[in-house]
Amino acid sequence: MRKHDALVIGASVAGLAAAAILAGAGKRVLVLEQQAAPPEPIGPVYALDPVLLSQLRLSVRGLRFVNRDLPLALPGIVLDRDSYAASRTLGSLGESDAKAWTPFRREVHALARQLRRWWWSALEEGAADWVLERQAARDYFARLSLTGADAFLAAHFQSEALIAALLFDASAGGFHVSEPGSALALVWRAAQEMAGLEGAAAMPVPGTLVWSLIKAAATADFRCCASVTGIATKAGVVTGVRLATGEVIEAPLVLSSLSGGATMALTGAPPLQNRVGEVRLLISLREKIAFPPVRLVLAERPGIYADAHEAARSGRLAAELPMELAAAAPDKITVTLRPVPAMLGKDDHAQLAARAVQALSRQVPGAAALVSGVRFMPSTTGARATLAHLLAPSAVRVKTRFAGLYLCGADAEPLACLSGRAARIAAALALKDPALNSEGSE
């Protein structure tokens, strides 16, 4: 008798979500985590899947939020989801930008509302524009597919400070903000705001997201300090995994919350050579400070993104880096910096920590003297965002060339994020996999 129906690599939010769905369907699941405990995500989470939240009853299991909806902000200006309120605030940057804001939001959200059906469904084939109802929308979509985010925003706004703040979302996943199609990253972000309060950027109470998922996956087996060094395959079909201890664990299904490149490297494929990533860190303070409930983007000019991207591709930290600050608690501030080199050394970490603390101190005078520690989350080095990946059917993103091997992590999302949607879709496809019904799985 086979001991496990499915193995999940990584007890991340995505891995735990996939394990919970499979275990909830009565499958025998083993979660393998390299660290001593499931890692706690740092920073705001984007696009939390409302279907997953409901299906796993995460609120009942203890999920709580410091803030359920963090609007984007630049120093002195909050881009409220109420476009008219945001428009009034933008008056300080100029009358033309204040007038342009509401029409801009309206046209982006109109397209996002239709494309949401493409991004949120477990589709296996087709093209993104099939969900667009009118020819005008299809034409607009085609134009954005060929447009860089910087050019798209410059056509609407004059303020460099506003454009630079908006470009932060377009740079996710290693997108170059001048790259054709990066404008659609802004549409994808807008689509996430339509899922309710947890659909945009939200800040969970530390520990509650992971803990609620652990409780949802309670019937699964867990092994921490279990480093997977290989994924075993035979004739194009996955057969299990190998651990650093030499142990081989067999199963007909493997779901990986690692990046696509790291997952395929475990099968023996050449490692992915992505040179651009992002880094997140958590600044702990000895006292509480007053920090607004926003995602504060610090980027003085649009050109900072191209400069930082070029430096990252060369393995260097740029002199200026866009960063996003948000409060995880009254005494904890998260900082996201991108783009940075995919591989960072200790000196790079020390420099990034110093920059983040200096930036916080400029926003909250005296905060630097209160810092008690800085914790890093490893740089995101998954597959670089591309237009083809952003618009691929869901199944294309979660399936691999090996039968029984699925991706469920951030790499399997349309744009790298902590959502859980890819985990839900991967688990749903895995449950339909013929391997679960074959004689060898009993």
N, C-alpha and C positions, 0 to 999 in steps of 0.2 A: 504494500500500500504506500503510495506517495504521501509524504508527511505534509507537504505544503502545496497548495494550488497556485500561489503567487508569492513572489519575493518583491519587496519594495526597497530600493536603494536610497537611503537617506531619510531621516525622520524630520525633514523640513516641513514647513506648512503644506507644501504640495504633496510630499510623500505621506504625511499623516492623513491628509484628505483622501488620497487614493486608497490608502489602507483602510480607512473607516468605511468607505463605500463598498469595497470588496468584502470586508469582514461583515458588514451589515447585510450583504447578500448571501451570507452563509459560507463564504469561501475561507479556506485555511490560509492565513496570510502571515508572513514573517517580515518584519521591518528590520533592516540592517543599518545601523547608524555608526559612523566612524568615531564620533565624539563620545564622551562619557554620558552625555545627556542630549536630548533634542535641542538644537540651536534655536535661540530666541531671535526673531527678526529685529533689525534695527531700523527705525524710521517709520514714516507713514506707509500705509499699505494702500495700493490703488486697485480699483476695480474689483473689490471683493465680490465674488460671485453670489448674487442673492439666492440662486437656486441651491447652491451648496450650503449657505447659511441656514436655509429652511430645511433642506433634506437632512442635515446632520444635527439640527436643533442646537446650534452652537450658543445662542443666547441663553437657552435653558441650561446648557452645560457650563455656563460661567463666563462667556465672552462679554467683556465690557469695554467701553471706549472712553479715553480721555476726551477726545473730540471726534464726533461722527462725520464731520464735514469740514475739512481744512481748505479754505479758499486760497488761491494763489495771491501773493502780494509782492510788491517791491517797496523799498523804503518809503514810508509815508502814504502808500496807496494800497488799498485792499480791493482786489478784483472780485467783488461779491458775486455770487451766483444770480442774484437779482441784477440783471444787466442795466436797469435804469439807475440803481444805487451805485453800481460801478461807474457808470457814465458820469454821474455827478462828481465822483471822486477824481476822475480823470481830468476834470476841468483844470486842475492845477498844472497839467502837462500841456494844455492847449485846447482851444475850442474844437479844432478839427478832429483830434483824437477822441474827445468826449462824444462828438456827434457820430463818429465812425464805429464806436464800440457796439452799440445795440444792433445795427445792421450786420456787423461782422459776426457776432454771436448767433444771430438768427440764421444766417446762411450756413454757418458751420454746423450748427445743431440740426438744421433741417436735413443735411446730408448724413450726419451721424445717426440720426433717428432711424433712417432706412438701413444704413450699413450695420447697425447694431444686430439686426437679424442674421447677418452673415457671420459676424464675429462671435456671437453668443451661442450658435447652434452647432451640433455635432454633424457638420456636413462632410461628405466624403468626396465630392467632386463638384465641378461647376466653376463659374467665374463670379467675382464679387458683384459685378454690375447687374446680375440677374435680379437682385432684390430692389433695384431702383425702379420706381414706378413710372417716371416720365423721362422723355428724351432730354429735357433740359437738365435733369439731375444726372443723367448718364454723361452728358457733355461736360458738365461741371466736374464730375468725378474723373473723367479722362484728362481734363486740364490739370487737376491737382496731382494726378499720377505722374505728371511730367514736370512738376514744380517743386522747387526747393522751399523749405519753410521760411527762410530768410526773405526770399523774393516775394512769397505769398503775403507775409506780414508787412513788408515794406510797401506793398501796393495798397494797404489799408491804413497804415499809421505812419506818423512822422517822428514821434518821440523814440529816440534810440533806447532810452531806459525801458520803455514799455515793450518794445520789440525784443530787447535782450531778455527780459523776464519771461515773456511768452515762449522764447526759443528753448528754454530749459526742458520743457516737456517734449519738444521735438527732437532733442538730442539723446533721448533714452535709447538704450540698446546699442549705442555706438553709432547711431545715425549721424552723418555729417549734415549740418543744417542747410547746406547748399545742394545736397544730393537730390536728384529728381525723386519725387515721391515722399520726401520727408514732410511735406505739408500735410499728407494724410495721417501722419502721426498725431497731429493736432486734432484731426477729426476723430481718430480712435480715442484720444483722451476725452473729447467731448461726449462720445458715446457712453463712457463709463459714468457720467454724471446722471444718467437716466435710470439708474438702478435703485434709487432711493438714497437715503442718507449714507449708507455704507457703500454706495457705488462709486463715489468720487474718492478723494484722498481722506483717509480716516486714520486716527491714531489709537490703536487698542491700548488698554491698560496693560503695562508690561506683564508678560506671563500668561495672560488670560486667553490669548488666541491659541497658543500651543497647548495649554492645559485643556481647553475645551475640545480640541481635536484629539488629544490623547484619550480623553474620556469617550469620545465618539468611536474611537478605534479600540475600545477596551478588550474586545474579543480577539484581537490580533496578538500575535507573539512579537516581542521586542528583544533585540540584542544590540546593546550599545558596545562601544569599543570594538566594533566588528568592521574592519576595513576590507572593502571589496577590491580585489586586485585584478579580477578578470570576469568576463561574462562568457560562459561556455556555450558554444553553438555547434550544431552538427547539420550539415547539408542545408544551411540557411535557416535553421530553426533553433531557437534558444532552448537550452537544456538546464540552465542553472547558473550559479556563480561560484567563483573561487575566492576564498578569504586569504588574508595575509598569513594566517596560521597554516595554510595549506589545505584547510578543510574545503570540500566541495559540497555545496548544497544544491540539490536538484529541485526543479520546479518547471512546469510548462509555460509559465508566464513570469516575466520580469518587468517591473515598472521602475524607471529611473527618474529621480528628481534632480539628478545632476544635469549639467548642460549637455546639449546634444554632442558636442565635440568630446567632452570627457566620457560620456557614455559609449560612444563609438570607439574611443581609444581602448576601452576595457574589452572590446571584442577583437582587438588587434589591428584596428584601422589606424592610419597615421594620425597623430594628434593634431587638433585644430590649431592653426596659427592665427589667432586673433590678437591684434596688438592694442586694441582700444577697449577700455572697460570703465567702470565707475567704482567708487569706494564709499562706504558708509561708516560713520563713527558715532559713538555715543559719548557725550561730555557729561560727566557726573559732577555735581556741585555740592559744596558743604551746606549751602543755604538755599532756600527757595528764592527764585527771581520772578519778576513780572515779564512774561513773554507772551505776545498775542497769539490767539488760536488760529494761526495761518501757516502756510508754507511760504516762508520769506526767501525769495530768490535774490541773490546778490550777483549781479552781472551788469557792469556799467555800460557796455556797448555790445552790439551784435557781433562784431569781429572777434570778440574774445573766444567764441566757440570754434571758429576756423583755426585760430592760433593754437588753442589747446588741443584740438584734434590732430593737427600736424605735429605738435610736440609729442603727443601720446604715441603716434605711429613711429616716431623716432626713438621711443623709449625714455622720453624726458617729461618732467613736469613743467608745464608752462609757467611763465612768470605770473600770469593771472589765470585764475580758474573760476568758472561759474560754480556756485554752491547754493544749496537749499538748506535752510534752518527751520526746525520745527520742535515744539516742546513735547517730549514724551511724558513728562511729569513736571511739576513745579521746580524740581531740582535736577532735571535731566533734559539735555538738548541733543537732538539728533542732527547730523550734518551729512548731506550727500554731495559729493564732488564728482563732476564729470565734464568732459572726458579726461581720463588719466591713462597711463600705460597699464596694460593688462597685468604685467609683472612688476610688483613694487618691492623694493628692499627696505631694510630697517630705517635707513636714512630718509627714504621717501615718506615712510610712516611718520617719523618725527617731524618732518617738514609740514606734512599735511595737518597733523595735530596742531602745530603752532599756528598755521594759517587759520584753521577753524576757530581756535580760541581767540585769536586776534579779531576775526570777523564778528564773533559773538560779543566781544568786549566793545566793539564800535557800536553795536546795537544796544547793548546793556552795559553802560559804563561801570567798571569795577568787577565785572563778571570773571575776568581772568584771575583775580586774586582768590576767587572762590572755588576754582577747579580742583577736584580731588582725584580725578582719573579720566583717562580716555580709552575707550575700547573700540577696536576695529572689527568690522565684518570684512571678510576677504573680498578683494576686488572681483567684480563680476566679469568673467572672461568667456561667456558663452558665445554662440554664433552672433556675428554682427548683424544688426537689424538691416533688412533689405525690403524693398517694395514687394518682391516676390513672396517673401515670408509673411509680410503684413497682410497680403491678400490671398494667401493660400487657404484652401479648405481645411477645416479643423483636423480632419483625419490625416492630412498630409503632414501637419506639424507634429502630431503625436505618434504616428507610426514610424517604424524604421525599416530598413531592408531585411531585417531578420524577423521571421514570423514569431510572434509571442513576446517581442521586445517593444515596449512603449516608452515614450517620453512623457513626463507629467509635470516637469518643473517650469521655471520661468522661460526657458528657451522654447517651450512648446506653446507659449502665448503669442498672439499676433505681434505684440511688442512686449519686451521683457518686463514683467511686473509680478507682484505677489497677489494673485487673484484666486487661485484654486479652481478656476474654470477649466484649465487644461487638465488638471488632475481628475476632475469630474468626467470630462469627455474621454480621457484615456481609460479610466476605470470602466466606463460604460462600454467602450469598444472591447476591452479585455474580457468583460463578462459575456460578450457574444462570441469570443474567440473559440473556434472548434476544439482547441487543445483542452479546454475545460470539460468538454463532453466526450473526449476520446477515452478509449479503454485504458490508456496508460495513466490517466489522472485518477484512477480509482484504485 
